[in-house]
Amino acid sequence: MGEHVEEPAAPRRSRATFLSVIGELLITIAVILGLFAVWQLYWTSYKVEGPRAQAVADFSKSAPLKAHTRRAPHRGPAGVYPDPRDR
């Protein structure tokens, strides 16, 4: 009646724990790199758009388009330019 029964020792889980830590680190690094890519593509474009639009507006005010611009050369049939030696 008073026999002592030993419980089996818990299995060692050091390898599973090591791999799970490595997996979590890789996932975290992937999320950080993804956020960096979003920042590079969208946020910097957003920040640059205002000064770019202002520069275009300033340039448009300083050099307005002329009403009569040079016409494109006449194209012959099928978009072929006429030979200038024929004149």
GUROVO-478441 format. One record per residue (C-alpha): x, y, z; residue in one letter. Coordinates in nm, 4 decimals, decimal comma, padded with zeros to 6 digits. Example, Ala and Ser with C-alpha at 12.3 -4.5 7.8 and 13.67 -1.06 7.14 Angstrom:
<kevos>
<kevo x="01,2300" y="-00,4500" z="00,7800" resn="A"/>
<kevo x="01,3670" y="-00,1060" z="00,7140" resn="S"/>
</kevos>
This chain:
<kevos>
<kevo x="00,0000" y="00,0000" z="00,0000" resn="M"/>
<kevo x="00,2637" y="00,2521" z="00,0705" resn="G"/>
<kevo x="00,4556" y="00,1878" z="-00,2466" resn="E"/>
<kevo x="00,6187" y="00,4906" z="-00,4010" resn="H"/>
<kevo x="00,5558" y="00,5227" z="-00,7752" resn="V"/>
<kevo x="00,8018" y="00,7357" z="-00,9647" resn="E"/>
<kevo x="00,6606" y="00,9626" z="-01,2298" resn="E"/>
<kevo x="00,8421" y="00,9523" z="-01,5609" resn="P"/>
<kevo x="01,0798" y="01,2430" z="-01,6199" resn="A"/>
<kevo x="00,9572" y="01,5154" z="-01,8524" resn="A"/>
<kevo x="01,1100" y="01,4894" z="-02,1998" resn="P"/>
<kevo x="01,3804" y="01,7380" z="-02,2806" resn="R"/>
<kevo x="01,2481" y="02,0097" z="-02,5064" resn="R"/>
<kevo x="01,5603" y="02,2168" z="-02,5623" resn="S"/>
<kevo x="01,5696" y="02,1519" z="-02,9382" resn="R"/>
<kevo x="01,2045" y="02,2454" z="-02,9901" resn="A"/>
<kevo x="01,2488" y="02,5584" z="-02,7809" resn="T"/>
<kevo x="01,5588" y="02,6597" z="-02,9780" resn="F"/>
<kevo x="01,3808" y="02,6150" z="-03,3124" resn="L"/>
<kevo x="01,0751" y="02,8059" z="-03,1941" resn="S"/>
<kevo x="01,2950" y="03,0982" z="-03,0848" resn="V"/>
<kevo x="01,4695" y="03,1001" z="-03,4230" resn="I"/>
<kevo x="01,1323" y="03,0897" z="-03,5993" resn="G"/>
<kevo x="00,9980" y="03,3794" z="-03,3953" resn="E"/>
<kevo x="01,3094" y="03,5832" z="-03,4685" resn="L"/>
<kevo x="01,2785" y="03,5185" z="-03,8434" resn="L"/>
<kevo x="00,9128" y="03,6222" z="-03,8398" resn="I"/>
<kevo x="00,9983" y="03,9396" z="-03,6482" resn="T"/>
<kevo x="01,2769" y="04,0263" z="-03,8926" resn="I"/>
<kevo x="01,0405" y="03,9689" z="-04,1878" resn="A"/>
<kevo x="00,7796" y="04,2018" z="-04,0367" resn="V"/>
<kevo x="01,0407" y="04,4708" z="-03,9734" resn="I"/>
<kevo x="01,1724" y="04,4434" z="-04,3305" resn="L"/>
<kevo x="00,8176" y="04,4594" z="-04,4655" resn="G"/>
<kevo x="00,7461" y="04,7757" z="-04,2697" resn="L"/>
<kevo x="01,0738" y="04,9259" z="-04,3941" resn="F"/>
<kevo x="00,9728" y="04,8512" z="-04,7543" resn="A"/>
<kevo x="00,6351" y="05,0189" z="-04,7031" resn="V"/>
<kevo x="00,8079" y="05,3200" z="-04,5536" resn="W"/>
<kevo x="01,0500" y="05,3448" z="-04,8449" resn="Q"/>
<kevo x="00,7826" y="05,3073" z="-05,1118" resn="L"/>
<kevo x="00,4928" y="05,5061" z="-04,9763" resn="Y"/>
<kevo x="00,5936" y="05,7377" z="-04,6964" resn="W"/>
<kevo x="00,8939" y="05,8907" z="-04,8717" resn="T"/>
<kevo x="00,6857" y="05,9347" z="-05,1886" resn="S"/>
<kevo x="00,4206" y="06,1096" z="-04,9801" resn="Y"/>
<kevo x="00,6784" y="06,3403" z="-04,8215" resn="K"/>
<kevo x="00,8379" y="06,4265" z="-05,1579" resn="V"/>
<kevo x="00,5100" y="06,4940" z="-05,3403" resn="E"/>
<kevo x="00,4474" y="06,8324" z="-05,1761" resn="G"/>
<kevo x="00,7846" y="06,9916" z="-05,2598" resn="P"/>
<kevo x="00,7746" y="06,8370" z="-05,6087" resn="R"/>
<kevo x="00,4309" y="06,9823" z="-05,6810" resn="A"/>
<kevo x="00,5458" y="07,3208" z="-05,5507" resn="Q"/>
<kevo x="00,8532" y="07,3130" z="-05,7751" resn="A"/>
<kevo x="00,6367" y="07,2284" z="-06,0782" resn="V"/>
<kevo x="00,3978" y="07,5129" z="-05,9940" resn="A"/>
<kevo x="00,6871" y="07,7586" z="-05,9532" resn="D"/>
<kevo x="00,8364" y="07,6507" z="-06,2847" resn="F"/>
<kevo x="00,4994" y="07,6813" z="-06,4603" resn="S"/>
<kevo x="00,4633" y="08,0394" z="-06,3349" resn="K"/>
<kevo x="00,8141" y="08,1393" z="-06,4425" resn="S"/>
<kevo x="00,8020" y="07,9766" z="-06,7884" resn="A"/>
<kevo x="00,4433" y="07,9639" z="-06,9199" resn="P"/>
<kevo x="00,3701" y="07,7703" z="-07,2351" resn="L"/>
<kevo x="00,3532" y="07,9728" z="-07,5538" resn="K"/>
<kevo x="00,0218" y="07,9799" z="-07,7365" resn="A"/>
<kevo x="00,1804" y="07,9119" z="-08,0748" resn="H"/>
<kevo x="00,4278" y="07,6320" z="-08,0548" resn="T"/>
<kevo x="00,6196" y="07,4826" z="-08,3412" resn="R"/>
<kevo x="00,4146" y="07,2328" z="-08,5354" resn="R"/>
<kevo x="00,5246" y="06,8769" z="-08,5816" resn="A"/>
<kevo x="00,6586" y="06,7912" z="-08,9272" resn="P"/>
<kevo x="00,4083" y="06,6605" z="-09,1776" resn="H"/>
<kevo x="00,3974" y="06,2859" z="-09,1964" resn="R"/>
<kevo x="00,3346" y="06,1070" z="-09,5199" resn="G"/>
<kevo x="00,1275" y="05,7929" z="-09,5607" resn="P"/>
<kevo x="00,1614" y="05,5320" z="-09,2852" resn="A"/>
<kevo x="00,3515" y="05,7714" z="-09,0619" resn="G"/>
<kevo x="00,6558" y="05,7951" z="-09,2929" resn="V"/>
<kevo x="00,8369" y="06,1276" z="-09,2850" resn="Y"/>
<kevo x="00,8886" y="06,2811" z="-09,6304" resn="P"/>
<kevo x="01,2444" y="06,2884" z="-09,7557" resn="D"/>
<kevo x="01,3849" y="06,6431" z="-09,7105" resn="P"/>
<kevo x="01,5873" y="06,6069" z="-10,0342" resn="R"/>
<kevo x="01,2626" y="06,6021" z="-10,2366" resn="D"/>
<kevo x="01,1979" y="06,9726" z="-10,1711" resn="R"/>
</kevos>
